[in-house]
Amino acid sequence: MALKLPPFKVPALSSLFSSSRMALGSRCVFSAAQCSSSSSSTALREGERPVPAGLSLGHLTRPDFPILYQEVNGSKLVYLDSAATSQKPTAVLKTMQDYYEGYNSNVHRSIHYLSTKATYEYELARKKVSDFINASDPSEIVFTRNATEAINLVACTWGLTNLKPGDEIVTTVAEHHSAIVPWQIVAQKTGAVLKFVGLDHDELVDLAQLRQMLSKNTKLVVVHHVSNVLGSILPIEDIAIWAHEVGAKVLVDACQSVPHMVVDVQALDADFLVASSHKMVGPTGIGFLYGKIELLSEMPPFLGGGEMISDVFLDHSTYAEPPLRFEAGTPAIAEAIGLGAAVDYLSGIRMEKIHEYEVEIANYLYGQLQSVPNIHIYGPKPSENITHLALCSFNVEKIHPTDIATILDQQHGVAIRSGHHCAQPLHRYLGISASARASLYFYSTREDVDNFIEALKDTITFFNSFK
Ligand SMILES: Cc1ncc(COP(=O)(O)O)c(C=O)c1O
């Protein structure tokens, strides 16, 4: 049966691109009862979800993720692979279903009701993402397939246009492959040189070395905000100041920060920043590139086709302004709208609260893992000055991480990741070929950690019994 939609008044789409912040009002995705049953002492922002006393954020939000309530291989599922992809709350799934059942239509084309509604929701999602990371205008947000495509977009447009032989791209050994390989390709084509910063004694990116490496030859600095292996955070504000001092631009891989903490692109002064929806409770198939509008405006198109043009003649074409210049063809409409719902969901909890809870549960995970015999945990040890975010990569002496992951899954229903986590250079730098990784999110609980640790100890005993 077709979904009944409320009457829809056609908005002025141009207003969605205006630099003045449109008061669209972020929808509260939680029920009114939930929103008003607060026993929290701190004042709540409009639409914010309260955490009743005595209940952790993990316990409160879990019911929104029905996938977590299942048995895997005869055990209760313990999902500790959220850094690979997060689970999706019902609100996001419902929003996407509403689109398909109620107003499925192409965007930016037809003038009929369904298309106008779809276009409005698609552009509203852009506005939500823009507000979420505090961009100065929604036109600074380009929807891409994922973060990888967003980096490739910058590499193929800004990179190929601006880099020449002898120019330097400074990056780190701890980057995800998606932030290394596109620049290797661009360096081969342009004659630019890639330079890699190593780690210091705490297994943190060596900031002194990074600073020293910057020179007037540096044209771009490519850095992660949070490492998907080390769990460490980089001071992007400082890196941006140092890079800008030598006239370089900064591209921030924020895949592991945007889902877990407040990210403010203006405060960071990032020139480009990328993230993927599927790691922030949104659907797969969509991510975004943030770019300062003056940079996006000067960049040539990435792909050619419909949507990205202004005028097409037989011998040449002119192009649309950003962001549409970079969104050739029919976009991932349901996914963009789903990402908008994910942003609503996260904002309803509040990113500060998510971060605070995750730091607490990350410390718990780190502490519990340390109690496991013959374990080596990678990345900085959490302390007063050093935050280790809610993921831990580790190895247990003489047991392959994939063997550990296999037994955890098959005998205990615990889902972790093993392998190089798309960071082979980092693993080589650490002198290993693979590691195991347990990663949490705000819907994870201390019981998840306890179950994992118990299962890990059992698994180690199991393997040691063969020795
Ligand atoms: C730090 C980091 N960068 C980039 C990526 C690539 O994200 P995607 O595969 O969604 O493009 C990931 C995904 O694991 C990541 O963790």
The ligand as an ORCA input file, in Angstrom:
! r2SCAN-3c Opt
* xyz 0 1
  C      40.389      6.047      8.171
  C      39.642      5.561      6.959
  N      39.781      6.208      5.805
  C      39.133      5.850      4.692
  C      38.281      4.754      4.707
  C      37.590      4.384      3.437
  O      36.205      4.450      3.586
  P      35.256      3.914      2.415
  O      35.681      2.495      2.128
  O      33.899      4.001      2.982
  O      35.485      4.788      1.249
  C      38.111      4.022      5.877
  C      37.280      2.823      5.899
  O      37.576      1.845      6.560
  C      38.819      4.447      7.039
  O      38.681      3.790      8.205
*
